[in-house]
Amino acid sequence: MFKTRLLSGILLVIIALVTLITGGNLLFLVLLAISLIGLTELYKVFAIERKAPGIVGYVFAVLYYGLLYFKPILPGDTVDWFMMLFLGHLICQMAVIVFAYPKYNTQQIMAAFFGVFYVAVMLSYIYQTRILPGGVFTVWLVFVCAWGCDTCAYCVGMLIGRHKMAPILSPKKSVEGGIGGILGAALIGVLYALAINYWGDAGVNTLSFAVIGAVGGAISQVGDLAASAIKRYHNIKDYGKLIPGHGGILDRFDSVIVTAPIIYYLAILL
């Protein structure tokens, strides 16, 4: 199992390197594909992956990415375009529950609407961060915060973890590990800033990267536990089996999903 997990992890890193460094259309298409796979995994939990609520969700996820891609040339205020899209999605889901009544319950309809935001919209912020000025460097903070925090939290928790963070939801996670993960992500952010300033002449602010690392690390743990909570409520071990040794897209990207938009807005503010 360890060998399988390691090989899958290496492959993921290679894919991330190629797509993030290349950026542009490649990154956009990879994120669209990942979003649709992740959306399917979430919809399977609610048994709507091949039913009307899920199909409507897929359609609006693709439409969202379409709007995002053509955002620079959209007439008028782009906020209005996205708001119309989300309202249209909500109305269509309401139509599904009305005209198919009582085939689908409210939980399924809400999950279908929620899924587009939770998976497609939030993952798209990786692309949006990449196209920012200096985004070729900033986008890596999404993964530094998410996966770096996870690794640091695990190591610190194993060494000195005593107090349970969420004893029922995730008994192995400790408060000490959580704090260690946040501090570790901040430290990695500093080291990363120093590295790209030295070798890449990026001119980034080291303190801002430390703050982004710490905040992103804290948020990534919320994302990890939130994804676990959904699985526990529905009594499933993994969202999927796409990535050997890791589970599905949502199992591997649970912390990345919520970290991406935070990094985007912190990068703009700081």
C-alpha atoms as an extended CHARMM CRD file, in Angstrom:
* protein
*
       270  EXT
         1         1  MET       CA              0.0000000000        0.0000000000        0.0000000000  PROA      1               0.0000000000
         2         2  PHE       CA              2.8160000000        2.4190000000        0.8890000000  PROA      2               0.0000000000
         3         3  LYS       CA              4.5500000000        1.8050000000       -2.4500000000  PROA      3               0.0000000000
         4         4  THR       CA              1.2990000000        2.3520000000       -4.3550000000  PROA      4               0.0000000000
         5         5  ARG       CA              0.5730000000        5.5370000000       -2.4080000000  PROA      5               0.0000000000
         6         6  LEU       CA              4.1230000000        6.8020000000       -2.9780000000  PROA      6               0.0000000000
         7         7  LEU       CA              4.0410000000        6.1670000000       -6.7310000000  PROA      7               0.0000000000
         8         8  SER       CA              0.6320000000        7.8270000000       -7.0400000000  PROA      8               0.0000000000
         9         9  GLY       CA              1.9060000000       10.7880000000       -5.0540000000  PROA      9               0.0000000000
        10        10  ILE       CA              4.9280000000       11.1640000000       -7.3370000000  PROA      10              0.0000000000
        11        11  LEU       CA              2.6850000000       11.0440000000      -10.4090000000  PROA      11              0.0000000000
        12        12  LEU       CA              0.4330000000       13.7260000000       -8.9020000000  PROA      12              0.0000000000
        13        13  VAL       CA              3.4350000000       15.9630000000       -8.2640000000  PROA      13              0.0000000000
        14        14  ILE       CA              4.6190000000       15.5290000000      -11.8670000000  PROA      14              0.0000000000
        15        15  ILE       CA              1.1600000000       16.3910000000      -13.2170000000  PROA      15              0.0000000000
        16        16  ALA       CA              0.9830000000       19.4190000000      -10.9030000000  PROA      16              0.0000000000
        17        17  LEU       CA              4.4360000000       20.6080000000      -12.0290000000  PROA      17              0.0000000000
        18        18  VAL       CA              3.6230000000       20.3220000000      -15.7220000000  PROA      18              0.0000000000
        19        19  THR       CA              0.1740000000       21.9120000000      -15.5520000000  PROA      19              0.0000000000
        20        20  LEU       CA              1.0210000000       24.7220000000      -13.1290000000  PROA      20              0.0000000000
        21        21  ILE       CA              4.2390000000       25.7140000000      -14.8690000000  PROA      21              0.0000000000
        22        22  THR       CA              2.5660000000       25.6140000000      -18.2870000000  PROA      22              0.0000000000
        23        23  GLY       CA             -0.5980000000       27.3500000000      -17.0450000000  PROA      23              0.0000000000
        24        24  GLY       CA             -2.9830000000       28.7650000000      -19.6280000000  PROA      24              0.0000000000
        25        25  ASN       CA             -5.3450000000       26.4600000000      -21.4790000000  PROA      25              0.0000000000
        26        26  LEU       CA             -3.6950000000       23.2810000000      -20.1870000000  PROA      26              0.0000000000
        27        27  LEU       CA             -4.2590000000       24.2230000000      -16.5630000000  PROA      27              0.0000000000
        28        28  PHE       CA             -7.7830000000       25.4010000000      -17.3560000000  PROA      28              0.0000000000
        29        29  LEU       CA             -8.7490000000       22.1080000000      -19.0480000000  PROA      29              0.0000000000
        30        30  VAL       CA             -7.1320000000       19.9590000000      -16.3430000000  PROA      30              0.0000000000
        31        31  LEU       CA             -9.0230000000       21.8410000000      -13.6310000000  PROA      31              0.0000000000
        32        32  LEU       CA            -12.2750000000       21.5190000000      -15.5730000000  PROA      32              0.0000000000
        33        33  ALA       CA            -11.7460000000       17.7520000000      -15.8430000000  PROA      33              0.0000000000
        34        34  ILE       CA            -10.7990000000       17.4450000000      -12.1610000000  PROA      34              0.0000000000
        35        35  SER       CA            -13.8370000000       19.5190000000      -11.1800000000  PROA      35              0.0000000000
        36        36  LEU       CA            -16.2300000000       17.2870000000      -13.1120000000  PROA      36              0.0000000000
        37        37  ILE       CA            -14.6680000000       14.1270000000      -11.6470000000  PROA      37              0.0000000000
        38        38  GLY       CA            -14.8030000000       15.5710000000       -8.1330000000  PROA      38              0.0000000000
        39        39  LEU       CA            -18.3890000000       16.6610000000       -8.6990000000  PROA      39              0.0000000000
        40        40  THR       CA            -19.2720000000       13.1210000000       -9.7830000000  PROA      40              0.0000000000
        41        41  GLU       CA            -17.6730000000       11.7220000000       -6.6130000000  PROA      41              0.0000000000
        42        42  LEU       CA            -19.6930000000       14.0850000000       -4.4390000000  PROA      42              0.0000000000
        43        43  TYR       CA            -22.9270000000       13.3980000000       -6.3260000000  PROA      43              0.0000000000
        44        44  LYS       CA            -22.4240000000        9.6480000000       -5.8650000000  PROA      44              0.0000000000
        45        45  VAL       CA            -22.6690000000       10.2050000000       -2.1090000000  PROA      45              0.0000000000
        46        46  PHE       CA            -26.1920000000       11.5400000000       -2.6610000000  PROA      46              0.0000000000
        47        47  ALA       CA            -27.0600000000        9.0900000000       -5.4660000000  PROA      47              0.0000000000
        48        48  ILE       CA            -27.6120000000       11.8090000000       -8.0670000000  PROA      48              0.0000000000
        49        49  GLU       CA            -24.5160000000       11.3720000000      -10.2640000000  PROA      49              0.0000000000
        50        50  ARG       CA            -26.6230000000       10.1190000000      -13.2080000000  PROA      50              0.0000000000
        51        51  LYS       CA            -29.9170000000       11.7580000000      -12.3580000000  PROA      51              0.0000000000
        52        52  ALA       CA            -31.5060000000       15.0920000000      -13.1470000000  PROA      52              0.0000000000
        53        53  PRO       CA            -30.0670000000       17.1260000000      -10.2230000000  PROA      53              0.0000000000
        54        54  GLY       CA            -26.5650000000       15.8810000000      -11.0130000000  PROA      54              0.0000000000
        55        55  ILE       CA            -26.8890000000       16.4550000000      -14.7540000000  PROA      55              0.0000000000
        56        56  VAL       CA            -28.0410000000       20.0230000000      -14.1320000000  PROA      56              0.0000000000
        57        57  GLY       CA            -25.0460000000       20.4680000000      -11.8230000000  PROA      57              0.0000000000
        58        58  TYR       CA            -22.6060000000       19.2490000000      -14.4890000000  PROA      58              0.0000000000
        59        59  VAL       CA            -24.1100000000       21.5880000000      -17.0770000000  PROA      59              0.0000000000
        60        60  PHE       CA            -23.7810000000       24.6350000000      -14.8570000000  PROA      60              0.0000000000
        61        61  ALA       CA            -20.2570000000       23.6650000000      -13.7710000000  PROA      61              0.0000000000
        62        62  VAL       CA            -19.2220000000       23.6650000000      -17.4410000000  PROA      62              0.0000000000
        63        63  LEU       CA            -21.0780000000       26.9390000000      -18.0350000000  PROA      63              0.0000000000
        64        64  TYR       CA            -19.2710000000       28.4630000000      -15.0650000000  PROA      64              0.0000000000
        65        65  TYR       CA            -15.9000000000       27.5110000000      -16.5210000000  PROA      65              0.0000000000
        66        66  GLY       CA            -17.0240000000       28.8990000000      -19.8580000000  PROA      66              0.0000000000
        67        67  LEU       CA            -17.8420000000       32.2490000000      -18.2640000000  PROA      67              0.0000000000
        68        68  LEU       CA            -14.5370000000       32.2000000000      -16.4200000000  PROA      68              0.0000000000
        69        69  TYR       CA            -12.6040000000       31.5770000000      -19.6300000000  PROA      69              0.0000000000
        70        70  PHE       CA            -14.3650000000       34.3480000000      -21.5500000000  PROA      70              0.0000000000
        71        71  LYS       CA            -14.4830000000       36.7150000000      -18.5630000000  PROA      71              0.0000000000
        72        72  PRO       CA            -12.0080000000       39.2130000000      -20.0960000000  PROA      72              0.0000000000
        73        73  ILE       CA            -14.2680000000       39.8260000000      -23.0870000000  PROA      73              0.0000000000
        74        74  LEU       CA            -17.6930000000       39.7340000000      -21.4220000000  PROA      74              0.0000000000
        75        75  PRO       CA            -19.6660000000       42.9640000000      -21.8790000000  PROA      75              0.0000000000
        76        76  GLY       CA            -20.8120000000       44.8800000000      -18.8220000000  PROA      76              0.0000000000
        77        77  ASP       CA            -20.1450000000       43.9310000000      -15.2150000000  PROA      77              0.0000000000
        78        78  THR       CA            -18.8230000000       40.3470000000      -15.0020000000  PROA      78              0.0000000000
        79        79  VAL       CA            -20.3300000000       39.9960000000      -11.5150000000  PROA      79              0.0000000000
        80        80  ASP       CA            -23.7690000000       40.1910000000      -13.0940000000  PROA      80              0.0000000000
        81        81  TRP       CA            -22.9370000000       37.3660000000      -15.5020000000  PROA      81              0.0000000000
        82        82  PHE       CA            -21.8290000000       35.0510000000      -12.7150000000  PROA      82              0.0000000000
        83        83  MET       CA            -24.7820000000       36.0100000000      -10.5210000000  PROA      83              0.0000000000
        84        84  MET       CA            -27.1830000000       35.2380000000      -13.3810000000  PROA      84              0.0000000000
        85        85  LEU       CA            -25.4920000000       31.8790000000      -13.8240000000  PROA      85              0.0000000000
        86        86  PHE       CA            -25.8440000000       30.9260000000      -10.1470000000  PROA      86              0.0000000000
        87        87  LEU       CA            -29.4400000000       32.1240000000      -10.0000000000  PROA      87              0.0000000000
        88        88  GLY       CA            -30.1890000000       30.1580000000      -13.1580000000  PROA      88              0.0000000000
        89        89  HSD       CA            -28.6870000000       27.0560000000      -11.5690000000  PROA      89              0.0000000000
        90        90  LEU       CA            -30.7740000000       27.4870000000       -8.4290000000  PROA      90              0.0000000000
        91        91  ILE       CA            -33.9690000000       27.9810000000      -10.4390000000  PROA      91              0.0000000000
        92        92  CYS       CA            -33.2460000000       24.9010000000      -12.5480000000  PROA      92              0.0000000000
        93        93  GLN       CA            -32.6710000000       22.7780000000       -9.4500000000  PROA      93              0.0000000000
        94        94  MET       CA            -35.9370000000       24.0880000000       -8.0030000000  PROA      94              0.0000000000
        95        95  ALA       CA            -37.6530000000       23.1210000000      -11.2570000000  PROA      95              0.0000000000
        96        96  VAL       CA            -36.2400000000       19.5990000000      -10.9500000000  PROA      96              0.0000000000
        97        97  ILE       CA            -37.6880000000       19.0640000000       -7.4840000000  PROA      97              0.0000000000
        98        98  VAL       CA            -41.0360000000       20.5360000000       -8.5900000000  PROA      98              0.0000000000
        99        99  PHE       CA            -41.5640000000       18.6720000000      -11.8490000000  PROA      99              0.0000000000
       100       100  ALA       CA            -40.0610000000       15.3800000000      -10.6680000000  PROA      100             0.0000000000
       101       101  TYR       CA            -41.7820000000       15.4760000000       -7.2590000000  PROA      101             0.0000000000
       102       102  PRO       CA            -41.4660000000       13.3700000000       -5.1300000000  PROA      102             0.0000000000
       103       103  LYS       CA            -38.5770000000       11.5930000000       -6.8620000000  PROA      103             0.0000000000
       104       104  TYR       CA            -35.8320000000       13.7390000000       -5.2950000000  PROA      104             0.0000000000
       105       105  ASN       CA            -35.5560000000       14.9960000000       -1.7320000000  PROA      105             0.0000000000
       106       106  THR       CA            -34.3800000000       18.4280000000       -0.6440000000  PROA      106             0.0000000000
       107       107  GLN       CA            -31.0130000000       17.0890000000        0.5120000000  PROA      107             0.0000000000
       108       108  GLN       CA            -30.2260000000       15.8620000000       -2.9980000000  PROA      108             0.0000000000
       109       109  ILE       CA            -31.2280000000       19.1690000000       -4.5810000000  PROA      109             0.0000000000
       110       110  MET       CA            -29.1840000000       21.1650000000       -2.0790000000  PROA      110             0.0000000000
       111       111  ALA       CA            -26.1890000000       18.8490000000       -2.5770000000  PROA      111             0.0000000000
       112       112  ALA       CA            -26.4060000000       19.3410000000       -6.3510000000  PROA      112             0.0000000000
       113       113  PHE       CA            -26.3730000000       23.1360000000       -5.9620000000  PROA      113             0.0000000000
       114       114  PHE       CA            -23.7220000000       23.1110000000       -3.2290000000  PROA      114             0.0000000000
       115       115  GLY       CA            -21.4580000000       20.7990000000       -5.2100000000  PROA      115             0.0000000000
       116       116  VAL       CA            -20.9100000000       23.2830000000       -8.0310000000  PROA      116             0.0000000000
       117       117  PHE       CA            -19.6560000000       25.8730000000       -5.5500000000  PROA      117             0.0000000000
       118       118  TYR       CA            -17.7330000000       23.4420000000       -3.3680000000  PROA      118             0.0000000000
       119       119  VAL       CA            -15.8970000000       21.6580000000       -6.1710000000  PROA      119             0.0000000000
       120       120  ALA       CA            -16.0130000000       23.5550000000       -9.4760000000  PROA      120             0.0000000000
       121       121  VAL       CA            -15.9760000000       27.1740000000       -8.3090000000  PROA      121             0.0000000000
       122       122  MET       CA            -13.4710000000       26.7640000000       -5.4890000000  PROA      122             0.0000000000
       123       123  LEU       CA            -11.0460000000       24.6480000000       -7.5460000000  PROA      123             0.0000000000
       124       124  SER       CA            -11.1770000000       27.2320000000      -10.3280000000  PROA      124             0.0000000000
       125       125  TYR       CA             -9.3040000000       29.6360000000       -8.0500000000  PROA      125             0.0000000000
       126       126  ILE       CA             -6.1330000000       27.6760000000       -8.8010000000  PROA      126             0.0000000000
       127       127  TYR       CA             -6.4430000000       28.8970000000      -12.3950000000  PROA      127             0.0000000000
       128       128  GLN       CA             -7.4590000000       32.3760000000      -11.2690000000  PROA      128             0.0000000000
       129       129  THR       CA             -4.4260000000       32.5900000000       -8.9830000000  PROA      129             0.0000000000
       130       130  ARG       CA             -2.1450000000       31.3810000000      -11.7800000000  PROA      130             0.0000000000
       131       131  ILE       CA             -3.2210000000       34.1900000000      -14.1310000000  PROA      131             0.0000000000
       132       132  LEU       CA             -2.5680000000       36.9210000000      -11.5410000000  PROA      132             0.0000000000
       133       133  PRO       CA              0.5730000000       39.0380000000      -11.9970000000  PROA      133             0.0000000000
       134       134  GLY       CA              3.3090000000       36.8590000000      -10.5200000000  PROA      134             0.0000000000
       135       135  GLY       CA              0.8570000000       33.9700000000      -10.3810000000  PROA      135             0.0000000000
       136       136  VAL       CA              3.4600000000       31.5130000000      -11.6550000000  PROA      136             0.0000000000
       137       137  PHE       CA              4.9920000000       31.8110000000       -8.1640000000  PROA      137             0.0000000000
       138       138  THR       CA              1.8910000000       32.5470000000       -6.0590000000  PROA      138             0.0000000000
       139       139  VAL       CA             -0.1480000000       29.5680000000       -7.2570000000  PROA      139             0.0000000000
       140       140  TRP       CA              2.2380000000       27.1430000000       -5.5390000000  PROA      140             0.0000000000
       141       141  LEU       CA              1.1560000000       28.5790000000       -2.1840000000  PROA      141             0.0000000000
       142       142  VAL       CA             -2.1410000000       26.7330000000       -2.6060000000  PROA      142             0.0000000000
       143       143  PHE       CA             -0.2950000000       23.4270000000       -2.4070000000  PROA      143             0.0000000000
       144       144  VAL       CA              2.3400000000       24.6410000000        0.0400000000  PROA      144             0.0000000000
       145       145  CYS       CA             -0.4050000000       25.5870000000        2.4770000000  PROA      145             0.0000000000
       146       146  ALA       CA             -2.5810000000       22.5300000000        1.9240000000  PROA      146             0.0000000000
       147       147  TRP       CA             -0.1470000000       19.6570000000        1.5690000000  PROA      147             0.0000000000
       148       148  GLY       CA              2.6870000000       21.2990000000        3.5370000000  PROA      148             0.0000000000
       149       149  CYS       CA              0.3840000000       21.9300000000        6.4810000000  PROA      149             0.0000000000
       150       150  ASP       CA             -0.9250000000       18.3760000000        6.3150000000  PROA      150             0.0000000000
       151       151  THR       CA              2.5990000000       16.9220000000        6.4370000000  PROA      151             0.0000000000
       152       152  CYS       CA              3.7530000000       19.1960000000        9.2620000000  PROA      152             0.0000000000
       153       153  ALA       CA              0.5700000000       18.5660000000       11.2520000000  PROA      153             0.0000000000
       154       154  TYR       CA              1.0490000000       14.8100000000       10.9000000000  PROA      154             0.0000000000
       155       155  CYS       CA              4.6740000000       14.9250000000       12.0480000000  PROA      155             0.0000000000
       156       156  VAL       CA              4.0480000000       17.2280000000       15.0180000000  PROA      156             0.0000000000
       157       157  GLY       CA              0.9410000000       15.2770000000       16.0000000000  PROA      157             0.0000000000
       158       158  MET       CA              2.8670000000       12.0110000000       15.9880000000  PROA      158             0.0000000000
       159       159  LEU       CA              5.6260000000       13.5110000000       18.1450000000  PROA      159             0.0000000000
       160       160  ILE       CA              3.7990000000       15.5950000000       20.7420000000  PROA      160             0.0000000000
       161       161  GLY       CA              0.0700000000       15.3380000000       19.9930000000  PROA      161             0.0000000000
       162       162  ARG       CA             -1.9400000000       14.9970000000       23.2060000000  PROA      162             0.0000000000
       163       163  HSD       CA             -5.1870000000       16.9340000000       22.9150000000  PROA      163             0.0000000000
       164       164  LYS       CA             -7.7540000000       15.8010000000       20.3450000000  PROA      164             0.0000000000
       165       165  MET       CA             -8.8930000000       18.4210000000       17.8510000000  PROA      165             0.0000000000
       166       166  ALA       CA            -12.0630000000       16.6280000000       16.7400000000  PROA      166             0.0000000000
       167       167  PRO       CA            -12.2410000000       13.4030000000       18.7770000000  PROA      167             0.0000000000
       168       168  ILE       CA            -15.3880000000       12.0210000000       17.1540000000  PROA      168             0.0000000000
       169       169  LEU       CA            -14.8180000000       13.1820000000       13.5970000000  PROA      169             0.0000000000
       170       170  SER       CA            -11.0670000000       12.5120000000       13.3420000000  PROA      170             0.0000000000
       171       171  PRO       CA             -9.6060000000       10.9170000000       16.4930000000  PROA      171             0.0000000000
       172       172  LYS       CA             -6.0130000000       10.9580000000       15.1950000000  PROA      172             0.0000000000
       173       173  LYS       CA             -5.8330000000       14.7280000000       14.6820000000  PROA      173             0.0000000000
       174       174  SER       CA             -4.5270000000       16.7350000000       17.6270000000  PROA      174             0.0000000000
       175       175  VAL       CA             -4.5300000000       20.4050000000       18.5940000000  PROA      175             0.0000000000
       176       176  GLU       CA             -0.7460000000       20.3070000000       18.7710000000  PROA      176             0.0000000000
       177       177  GLY       CA             -0.6130000000       18.8490000000       15.2910000000  PROA      177             0.0000000000
       178       178  GLY       CA             -2.9670000000       21.5380000000       14.0000000000  PROA      178             0.0000000000
       179       179  ILE       CA             -0.8140000000       24.3210000000       15.4510000000  PROA      179             0.0000000000
       180       180  GLY       CA              2.3040000000       22.6190000000       14.1350000000  PROA      180             0.0000000000
       181       181  GLY       CA              0.7240000000       22.4580000000       10.6950000000  PROA      181             0.0000000000
       182       182  ILE       CA             -0.0640000000       26.1820000000       10.7090000000  PROA      182             0.0000000000
       183       183  LEU       CA              3.4360000000       27.1370000000       11.8730000000  PROA      183             0.0000000000
       184       184  GLY       CA              4.9650000000       24.6660000000        9.4380000000  PROA      184             0.0000000000
       185       185  ALA       CA              2.9880000000       26.1130000000        6.5190000000  PROA      185             0.0000000000
       186       186  ALA       CA              4.0950000000       29.6290000000        7.5450000000  PROA      186             0.0000000000
       187       187  LEU       CA              7.7340000000       28.4990000000        7.7000000000  PROA      187             0.0000000000
       188       188  ILE       CA              7.5080000000       26.7770000000        4.3220000000  PROA      188             0.0000000000
       189       189  GLY       CA              5.9540000000       29.9790000000        2.9510000000  PROA      189             0.0000000000
       190       190  VAL       CA              8.9620000000       31.9670000000        4.1980000000  PROA      190             0.0000000000
       191       191  LEU       CA             11.4570000000       29.4710000000        2.7770000000  PROA      191             0.0000000000
       192       192  TYR       CA              9.5920000000       29.4540000000       -0.5170000000  PROA      192             0.0000000000
       193       193  ALA       CA              9.6450000000       33.2810000000       -0.6550000000  PROA      193             0.0000000000
       194       194  LEU       CA             13.3760000000       33.3450000000        0.0420000000  PROA      194             0.0000000000
       195       195  ALA       CA             13.9740000000       30.6970000000       -2.6260000000  PROA      195             0.0000000000
       196       196  ILE       CA             12.0230000000       32.3960000000       -5.4230000000  PROA      196             0.0000000000
       197       197  ASN       CA             13.4880000000       35.7910000000       -4.5130000000  PROA      197             0.0000000000
       198       198  TYR       CA             16.9810000000       34.3390000000       -4.7440000000  PROA      198             0.0000000000
       199       199  TRP       CA             16.6450000000       32.1110000000       -7.8100000000  PROA      199             0.0000000000
       200       200  GLY       CA             13.6130000000       33.5480000000       -9.5340000000  PROA      200             0.0000000000
       201       201  ASP       CA             14.1050000000       37.2480000000       -8.7580000000  PROA      201             0.0000000000
       202       202  ALA       CA             10.3920000000       37.3950000000       -7.9010000000  PROA      202             0.0000000000
       203       203  GLY       CA             10.6200000000       40.2940000000       -5.4590000000  PROA      203             0.0000000000
       204       204  VAL       CA              7.8920000000       38.9140000000       -3.1770000000  PROA      204             0.0000000000
       205       205  ASN       CA              7.3630000000       40.0170000000        0.4070000000  PROA      205             0.0000000000
       206       206  THR       CA              8.5470000000       37.3120000000        2.7960000000  PROA      206             0.0000000000
       207       207  LEU       CA              6.2050000000       38.3920000000        5.6020000000  PROA      207             0.0000000000
       208       208  SER       CA              3.1690000000       38.2730000000        3.3140000000  PROA      208             0.0000000000
       209       209  PHE       CA              4.0550000000       34.7190000000        2.2780000000  PROA      209             0.0000000000
       210       210  ALA       CA              4.3590000000       33.7750000000        5.9620000000  PROA      210             0.0000000000
       211       211  VAL       CA              0.9020000000       35.2110000000        6.6850000000  PROA      211             0.0000000000
       212       212  ILE       CA             -0.5920000000       33.5380000000        3.6090000000  PROA      212             0.0000000000
       213       213  GLY       CA              1.0230000000       30.2490000000        4.6640000000  PROA      213             0.0000000000
       214       214  ALA       CA             -0.3590000000       30.4290000000        8.1900000000  PROA      214             0.0000000000
       215       215  VAL       CA             -3.8990000000       31.4430000000        7.1880000000  PROA      215             0.0000000000
       216       216  GLY       CA             -3.9600000000       29.0100000000        4.2980000000  PROA      216             0.0000000000
       217       217  GLY       CA             -2.7070000000       26.2270000000        6.5780000000  PROA      217             0.0000000000
       218       218  ALA       CA             -5.4640000000       26.8810000000        9.0990000000  PROA      218             0.0000000000
       219       219  ILE       CA             -8.1580000000       26.9480000000        6.4040000000  PROA      219             0.0000000000
       220       220  SER       CA             -6.8030000000       23.7920000000        4.7720000000  PROA      220             0.0000000000
       221       221  GLN       CA             -7.4380000000       21.8650000000        7.9950000000  PROA      221             0.0000000000
       222       222  VAL       CA            -11.0490000000       23.0340000000        7.9850000000  PROA      222             0.0000000000
       223       223  GLY       CA            -11.3800000000       21.7740000000        4.4280000000  PROA      223             0.0000000000
       224       224  ASP       CA             -9.8760000000       18.4190000000        5.3410000000  PROA      224             0.0000000000
       225       225  LEU       CA            -12.2120000000       17.9390000000        8.3070000000  PROA      225             0.0000000000
       226       226  ALA       CA            -15.2630000000       19.1810000000        6.3890000000  PROA      226             0.0000000000
       227       227  ALA       CA            -14.6960000000       16.5840000000        3.6650000000  PROA      227             0.0000000000
       228       228  SER       CA            -14.2720000000       13.9460000000        6.3770000000  PROA      228             0.0000000000
       229       229  ALA       CA            -17.5120000000       15.0460000000        8.0240000000  PROA      229             0.0000000000
       230       230  ILE       CA            -19.4630000000       14.4790000000        4.7940000000  PROA      230             0.0000000000
       231       231  LYS       CA            -17.9650000000       10.9870000000        4.4970000000  PROA      231             0.0000000000
       232       232  ARG       CA            -18.7320000000       10.1380000000        8.1200000000  PROA      232             0.0000000000
       233       233  TYR       CA            -22.3390000000       11.3120000000        7.8400000000  PROA      233             0.0000000000
       234       234  HSD       CA            -22.8420000000        9.0600000000        4.8380000000  PROA      234             0.0000000000
       235       235  ASN       CA            -20.7140000000        6.1790000000        6.1330000000  PROA      235             0.0000000000
       236       236  ILE       CA            -18.1990000000        5.9920000000        3.2960000000  PROA      236             0.0000000000
       237       237  LYS       CA            -14.4360000000        5.5160000000        3.5420000000  PROA      237             0.0000000000
       238       238  ASP       CA            -13.3170000000        7.2380000000        0.3430000000  PROA      238             0.0000000000
       239       239  TYR       CA            -14.9970000000        9.3970000000       -2.2700000000  PROA      239             0.0000000000
       240       240  GLY       CA            -13.5210000000        7.3200000000       -5.0790000000  PROA      240             0.0000000000
       241       241  LYS       CA            -10.7230000000        5.0450000000       -6.2860000000  PROA      241             0.0000000000
       242       242  LEU       CA             -9.2510000000        7.1390000000       -9.0930000000  PROA      242             0.0000000000
       243       243  ILE       CA             -5.9030000000        7.6960000000       -7.3410000000  PROA      243             0.0000000000
       244       244  PRO       CA             -4.4790000000        4.3860000000       -6.0240000000  PROA      244             0.0000000000
       245       245  GLY       CA             -3.5800000000        4.6330000000       -2.3650000000  PROA      245             0.0000000000
       246       246  HSD       CA             -5.2070000000        8.0440000000       -2.0080000000  PROA      246             0.0000000000
       247       247  GLY       CA             -8.8560000000        7.5180000000       -2.9480000000  PROA      247             0.0000000000
       248       248  GLY       CA            -10.6810000000        9.9360000000       -5.1890000000  PROA      248             0.0000000000
       249       249  ILE       CA            -10.1610000000       13.5190000000       -6.2840000000  PROA      249             0.0000000000
       250       250  LEU       CA            -12.0010000000       14.8380000000       -3.2270000000  PROA      250             0.0000000000
       251       251  ASP       CA             -9.9260000000       12.6620000000       -0.8960000000  PROA      251             0.0000000000
       252       252  ARG       CA             -6.6790000000       14.1320000000       -2.2410000000  PROA      252             0.0000000000
       253       253  PHE       CA             -7.8260000000       17.6950000000       -2.9320000000  PROA      253             0.0000000000
       254       254  ASP       CA            -10.1400000000       18.2290000000        0.0560000000  PROA      254             0.0000000000
       255       255  SER       CA             -7.8160000000       20.7610000000        1.6730000000  PROA      255             0.0000000000
       256       256  VAL       CA             -6.7450000000       22.3050000000       -1.6420000000  PROA      256             0.0000000000
       257       257  ILE       CA            -10.3670000000       23.0460000000       -2.5670000000  PROA      257             0.0000000000
       258       258  VAL       CA            -10.9400000000       25.4740000000        0.3010000000  PROA      258             0.0000000000
       259       259  THR       CA             -7.3890000000       26.8100000000        0.3520000000  PROA      259             0.0000000000
       260       260  ALA       CA             -7.3450000000       27.9590000000       -3.2950000000  PROA      260             0.0000000000
       261       261  PRO       CA             -9.8320000000       30.8690000000       -2.9980000000  PROA      261             0.0000000000
       262       262  ILE       CA             -8.2210000000       32.0130000000        0.2720000000  PROA      262             0.0000000000
       263       263  ILE       CA             -4.7860000000       32.1710000000       -1.3670000000  PROA      263             0.0000000000
       264       264  TYR       CA             -6.2470000000       34.0700000000       -4.3150000000  PROA      264             0.0000000000
       265       265  TYR       CA             -7.8020000000       36.8030000000       -2.1780000000  PROA      265             0.0000000000
       266       266  LEU       CA             -4.8810000000       37.0300000000        0.2440000000  PROA      266             0.0000000000
       267       267  ALA       CA             -2.5160000000       37.3810000000       -2.7130000000  PROA      267             0.0000000000
       268       268  ILE       CA             -4.6080000000       40.3040000000       -3.9830000000  PROA      268             0.0000000000
       269       269  LEU       CA             -4.8470000000       41.9640000000       -0.5590000000  PROA      269             0.0000000000
       270       270  LEU       CA             -1.2470000000       41.4050000000        0.5550000000  PROA      270             0.0000000000
